[in-house]
Amino acid sequence: MDTNQATIPAAENLKAIESHKKAAQHFQEAAKYHTEAAKFHESGEIMKAEGSLKKAVEHSKTAIDLQDVDLKLHEKYKK
C-alpha cells in the first residue's frame, strides 16, 4: 500500500466518484454542443449556433462546479 496516499472516508469517496462521473458527462455534453455550434456556423445558421453555444457553456459551468467540489474534498483530506 502506498503510504503517501490520503485517506478519504468511504461515503465521501463515493461522492467524489459520482462527482467525477457527472463532470465527465457534462463535459461530453458541452463538447457535443460546441461541435453542433461549429456546424451551424459553417452553414450560416448563426442564431442556432448561439443556442448551441449557450447549452455548451451551461454544461461546462456545471462540470467546473462539480470539479470545484471535488477539489475541496481533496484539499480537506490531503496529507
C-alpha angles and dihedrals in degrees: 000000000000107000090198093072127103118236117231121187112254095246092052091044089056089052089052092050091051091046091054092048093048092047090051091051092051092048089051090051090048090052090050092052093045089053090048091049091052091052091050090051090051091054093045095249095136098165091052089048089054091051091052091046091054090052090049092051093050092051090047092051091050091049091049091050089053090050091052091054090051093047090054089051091052091048090050093057100033114128 
